[in-house]
């Protein structure tokens, strides 16, 4: 059987390799504390599944690509509360089935493989930026991030900006938890505007942060672009904010022309969220209290683990926002293997691309009790 050459080139999704090893250990009856996959264990707040159940219809019918107007209005209201930004829910918002498919599919609407369009993104980073670009036929330009893991406009050469059709940023950053400040967002916005590059900002972790570090929360690209968001799209998700990873619910917000293009693409592919999932999303976007409660839980986990790494003299980099901790080690693969043998699963930084070597990523997904149990293993293995 012949396969798409891109699929053969990329091989297995790297984190899946670690996940499979952890599953094998569980199947063998071993206790495993898994920090590798960003899938939190805290229960989804009860009002969210209640909204879903209440919306399941007697007759199942196709959802529309544009989604329910009530959902688009709920996302717009959230953006106004969170970022004091007003957008048109009818022309600037489109619901998605989570953020992963949205990130992957977006280049298909804008990349012309015959034109040699280029997609730029930071590395280490979310592997789907590269994968979506390659399947769309784009030339890819990974930018190795500096030690603070913030992508800046000057990190992309002028000749690359001139060729770039799309440029991805991620804040708070996966895998490091670094946050892009307003001035850097403004510089990126200016460079993208000058080169007619569509700037794509992955902000799926915008509501997970340490309040002491970010009293008003990490900033959004929408606060830089203004309401019309010309030349920019922001990607949102309820997966971590509301504990809805399995619901697959998110949104793309921004430039009305770009949103219209995505509607055309997504109508073609049949990508649309079921309306009962949209009902759950309406409830989630309309409430901020549960997001605050979850943020406090993640902050408590972060503090437990930071203390442990500090006790063994290891440096935690960035990691004041997002779902992850980024820890400097001598050899990320060897340390991952040593911890795995002891029952603690982490991800080696190199799995997230060039520049990730010498770091570990820990997703703050185990329970508080499990984090406390993991500390004993971390101290023993890493001292």
N, C-alpha and C positions, 0 to 999 in steps of 0.2 A: 504494500500500500504506500503510495506517495503522499507525503505531507507537505504542508506549507513550509517553505524553507526557513521562515522566521521562527516557526514553532520548533523546528529541529535545532536551530541556532541557539535559542534561549534555553532549551532543556527544561528541567523541573524547576518549579518555583522554589527558591532556595530555602525559605523558612519551612516549607513542607517536609524537608529532609529531617530537620530537628524534631518537628512535630511527630513524624512517624517513629523516630527512635523513642520518644517519650511514650507514645502509645504502646510500643512493644514492651517497655518496662512495666507499664501499668498492667498489661495483659499477663505479665509474669508474676504479678502480685506485689510489686515493689511500690513503695510510697514515693510519689513524684509531686513536687511543687513546681508548677509550670509558669515561668515568666516569659515564654517565647512568643505567644500569640496574643494580640490585643483584643481579647474577648473577656471583659470583666465578669466576675461571678456574682456581683450584687444583684438581687432580684429587680426586675423591671418594676417601677412604681405601679401600684395596683390600678390606679385610675387609667393607665394607658391600655392594658389588655381589656379592661372593662369597656372602654370606648370602641375597641376593635370588635369585641363580641357583639356589642349592641348594633354594630353596623353591618354584620354579615347578612346578606340578603337571602330571601327565599329563592329568588331566581338570579343566577349568576350571569352577568353580562360584561362585555369588554369595557375596561376603563379607557379614558381618553388620554392622549399624550400630554395635553396641557394640564391635566389634573383638575381636581375640584377647586372651584373659586375660593371656597372656604379655607382650603389648605394654603393657597397662594396668599390669601389675606393674612392668615396666621403667621406665615413666614415673614411677610412684610412688617407685621406688627412687632414680631420678635426683633427684627433688624432695627426698628426705630427705638425699641427699649434698650437694646444692647449697645448699639453704635450711634444712636441719634441720626440715622440715615433714613430717608424716605425714598422708596422705589415704587414703581407702578406694578402691582401684582399681576396685571393682565398681560403686560408686555415684557417684563424684566425678570420673571421667575418661572422656572419649570421644575416640577418635582422629579426626583430620580429614584431608582431602586437601589438606594445606598449610594456611597460615593465611589466605590471601586469601579463599577461599570461605567459611571459617569466620566471618571478620569480616563478610563481606557477608551471609551467610544468618542470622546470629544474631538480628538484629532481627525477622525473620519469625516467630520463636517468641514474642515478647514484646510487640510493638507492636500496639495496636488503633487503626486509622486513624479509626474512628468516635468514639473517645474523645478524640482530639486528643493522643495521647501524643507526648512530645518526646524527642529524642536530643541530648545535648550532647557536644561534643568540642572539642579544641584545634585552633587553626589558626595557623601552617602545620602540616599534618599529613598523615597517610596519606589519600589521597582516598577510599578505600573506606569509611571511617566514614560519610561523608556519603552516598555512593552507596547503600550498603546500607540506610541509614535512609530515604532517599527512596523507594526501590523498595518498602519495607515500608509506606509511607504515613505516616511519622512527620513531625512538625514538627521541623525541625533548628535547633540553636542553636550556631553556631560561636563559640568564645571566642578572641579574638585574644590570643596569648601575649605575655608581657612579654619583656624583652631576654634573660633567661636561658632562655626557652623551656620553662619548667616550669609545667604546669597546677596551680593551687592551688584549694582548696575555695572560698576567698573570691573567686576570679575568676568564679564562677558565682553570680549573684544568688539570693537566697532564693526569689523567686517562680519562677525557672527550676528550681531544685532541686525545688520543690513540684510542678511539671508534668512533670519528667523521669522517663521510664520507664527509660531507659538513659543512662549516662555513660561515655564512653571516655577512658582515659588510655593513654599509651604511654611505656614506660621500659625500656631506653634509647630515646630519642625518635627517630623518623623524621619529619623529615629532619635534625635538628640534632645528635643524639648527646647531648642533655642527659639527665641522670639525676635521677629524682624520689627525694628522700631519704625516710628512714623517717618523719620527723615530718610531712612533707607527705602521704605515703601515709596516715598515721593520720588526718589532718584530712579527707582526701577520704573515707576509710572512714566516719568519724563523720557527715559531712554526708549521704552516701548512705544510711546506715542511718536517720538521722532523717527523711529524706524518702521512704523506701521506694523508693529508686532502685537498680536493679541496676548495680553498678560493674564495668566491663569493663576489664581491664588487658592491653594488648598487650605481651607481654614476649618477643617473638620474637628479640630481640638480646641476651638476658640473659647469654650466654656470650661476648660480644665486647666487650672493654673493655681499657683500659690498666691493667695490674696495679699500677703505682705509684700510680695515682689511686684504684683500688678494690681493695685487697688481698684482700678477701673477695668481690669481685664486686658489681655493683649489686644492691640489695635487691629483693625481690618483695612484691607485695601479700599473698601468702599468709603471709608472715612477720608481717603486721599482723593479718590476720583470724583466724589460728589454723587448726587442722586442719579444722574444719567449714566454714570460708569462707562463712558465711551472707551472702547478698546480694552475692556476688562471684564472678566468673569470670576466670581467667587463660588467655591464649592463648599457646601455645608452638609452636615450629617447628624442624625440623631443617635447613631450607634453608641457613642461613648457618653455624650451629653445626657441621654435619657435611658441608657441601658437597653438599646433596641437593636443590637447587632443582627439578630435573627430576623427582624422585621424588614430589613433592607429598605431604609427610607432616608432620603436626603433631598437636596435641592441645589440648583445652579441659579445664580443671581447675577445680573449685570447688564451689559450692553444689549439694548433691545434688538439690534440687528443680529447679533451673535445668538441671542436666545431664539429668534425666529429661525435661524439656520439649524439650530439644534432640534427645534420642533419638527422641521422637515425631515431631518435625519432619523429622529426617534420614531416618527410615524412610520417611516419605511421599515425600521427594524422591529417595530411592535413592542418597543420598550416602554412600559407604563406600569405604575404601581397599582395594585388592586385597591379599590375604593375603601374597603374595610381597613386596609393598612393606612390609607390616607386619613381615615377618621382617627386612628390612633395617633398619627403624626400631628393632626390638628390639636389634639389634647396636649401632646408633648410640647409643641412650639408655644402653646398658649400659657404655659406654666414655667416659672423660673425657680420656684422654691425647691423642687426636686433636683434641679441641676446644681443648685447651691449645696444641697445635702450631699450629693455624690462628689462634688468637688472637695468637700471637707474630708470625705473618706479617702479619696486619692491622696490628698495632702498628708493625711496621717500615715498612710503606707509609705509615701516618699520619705517622710521623716525617719521612720524606723529603718529603712534601708540605707539612707544617707549616713545615719549614725554608725551602722555596721561597717560600711566601707571606710568611713573616717577612722574607725577603731583599728582597722588593719592598714591604715596609711595609703588608701587608694583614692584617686581623684575622681570626683563626680563632676562632669562637664555640663554646663548649661542646666538642663533638667529642672527648670523652675515652672514649666508649663507642659501641657500635653500629657499623654498617657505613659510616657517612657522615661527611664533613667539611662544615662549614657556614661559609662564608667571606663576610665583609662586603665589598660592592662598591658603587660609586656607582649603576650601572645594570645590573641582572642580565640583562636581555634583550640589551642592547648588548654586554656582556662575553661572554655565551654565544655570540653570533654571531661575535664577533672570534676567540674560541678555536676555534670550529667551523671557520672558514675556515683556521685553522692546523693543523687535524687533531686537536684535543682536544675531546672531547664532554663537556659538563657539563649540569646541569639548572638553569634559572633558578628562584630561590626562589619566585616568584609562582605557579609551577605547583602548589605545595603549599598554596595558599590565601592568604587575607588575612594580612598580617604577614610574608609571605615575600619581599616586594619588597625589593630591595637586597641580596640574598644569592645565593650559588651553592651548590648541593649537588653534592658529588663522592662517588660510590660507590667504595669501595676495592676495585674488582674487577680492574683490570688487574694484570698480574704486577709483581713488584718491578722487573724490568728496564724494563718499560713505564712505570712510575711515574718512574723515573730519566730516561727519555727525555722524558717529559712535562714535567719540570722545566724543560728548556731552552725549551720552547714557552711555558710559563707565565711565566717570567722575561722573555722577549722581548716577549710580548703585554701584560703587565700592568705592566711597569716604567714 
